[in-house]
Amino acid sequence: MKNEPSRQLDMGSDPVFRVLLTLAIPAMISMFFQNLYEFVDTMFIAWLGSAPLAAQSLSMPLFYLVLSLGKGAQIGATTLMSQARGQDKPEEVAKLSESALPLLLLSILPLFLLLIPELCAGFYHFLGARGPVLTEAYPYTFWLVLSFPIMAYVMIGEAISMSHGNTLMPMKAMLIGNAVNLTLDPILMFYLGWGIAGASIATLIGQLLSAVYIYRRLKQAKLPVPLLYLRKDMPLYWKKISHLGIFVTISQLVSPLGLSLVNAVLASFGPAAIGAWNIMARLEMMGLLPLYGMAGALIPYVAFNYGQENWERIRSGVRIFLLGTGLIILPIMAVLILGAPWLVLPFRSDAQVTELAMHAIRIAALAHLFAPLELALFGTAQGLKRPWYSLLTSVARLLVFRYPLAVFFASFWGVTGVYWSQPLAVALSGILSGILLWRLLTGEVFQAKLPRGEEMNYSEV
């Protein structure tokens, strides 16, 4: 069996543009299909009515909680393994890859308490669910929780693959899983009559097949494979991964907290307002996926060259990232603003939800020009092992800016005011990210690491 082509990529010497493009394109496609799980589920759940759609929207903090823990372990492990490869330490790479999955599984273990109906009902009641929305929440959550360990395996497998310069493997795994999910959703939900539970069962089966594919391909490529067993020295590697991953996890955890706070504001306007926000968030995420894919590619690239102390390649990579994402974001904005009436059609929502969703989509698209700055900071800070920079911008965007703006604007302009809090928060955090990125590339890290006699050319940043 031939190895994956991207394994031959040399992140330390190949042309910077080629390296980033080779890493980024499969990563973009992989992230597109990773998020397509929830997008497809949302589309079919919207066909069931506003109550199931609101129930799924209220479950998103739970999904983002697991995603936050997974991203922390995944990005922490990817950064450390990439740096160890840059330093030519294969044994360190192997031990990190073996330690990441047990760490992640232990962190999500308490969430299995939500399989108990009474605890699950209490959780959603706390989030504001009542009546039919509360009834629909448990069937969806039950199978969603059971899918979390499989999701953890897939994420750690992706980390191993990406740290070796291979983003094709995760992309193909996501293609398989999403094809299965897309096929099974209508069959389970409508033909078999399983309703909202069918959506999360289809997701579980799709992720299971993705995990099987990743396991087989890692074995065939002779790369480390995530396995569930414990070693005496694992706590040492858990500490290393957590030291970087905790900032990513906290940054990601701010997202479900911020979403819950905005949902609480929208709940006073009824299920249609929450459902419309849910549709807007799905479409906005899909539009930004090319940028997230490029940011994900930037992490192993920066970390590998950080291990080799190749500072000029890091600066070049950031410049190319900003130029590329700046060119990509303009057509994405045009599609969201001009195509909103067609983008909401697959959700087949009632007239009120559709009208609110189109309004929210057009408003949210206005701030996309600022998104590349926050994502450039994210990829660069993670690769340079300075994750607290991106944590600061996430907290600022979701808690310092968006929620207070949502509360304030809701008192004057109702639902429309809440929707306007999104682009204003993104714009403010983008400006903050630009300042922090400048400081990162011209301040403590680079000035401390530059070889003696080399001066920073500020015009290059």
ABEGO torsion letter per residue (X at the ends): XBBBAAAABBAAABBAAAAAAAAAAAAAAAAAAAAAAAAAAAAAAAAAEAAAAAAAAAAAAAAAAAAAAAAAAAAAAAAAAAAAAAAGBAAAAAAAAAAAAAAAAAAAAAAAAAABAAAAAAAAAAAGBBEAAAAAAAAAAAAAAAAAAAAAAAAAAAAAAAAAGBAAAAAAAAAAAAAAAAAAAAAAAAAAGAEAAAAAAAAAAAAAAAAAAAAAAAAAAGBBBBBBBBBAAAAAAAAAAAAAAAAAAAAAAAAAAAAAAAAAAAAAAEAAAAAAAAAAAAAAAAAAAAAAAAAAAAAAAAAAAAAAGBAAAAAAAAAAAAAAAAAAAAAAAAAAAAAAAAAAAAAGBBAAAAAAAAAAAAAAAAAAAAAAAAAAAAAAAAAAGBAAAAAAAAAAAAAAAAAAAAAAAAAAAEAAAAAAAAAAAAAAAAAAAAAAAAAAAABAAAAAABBBGBBBBAAAX
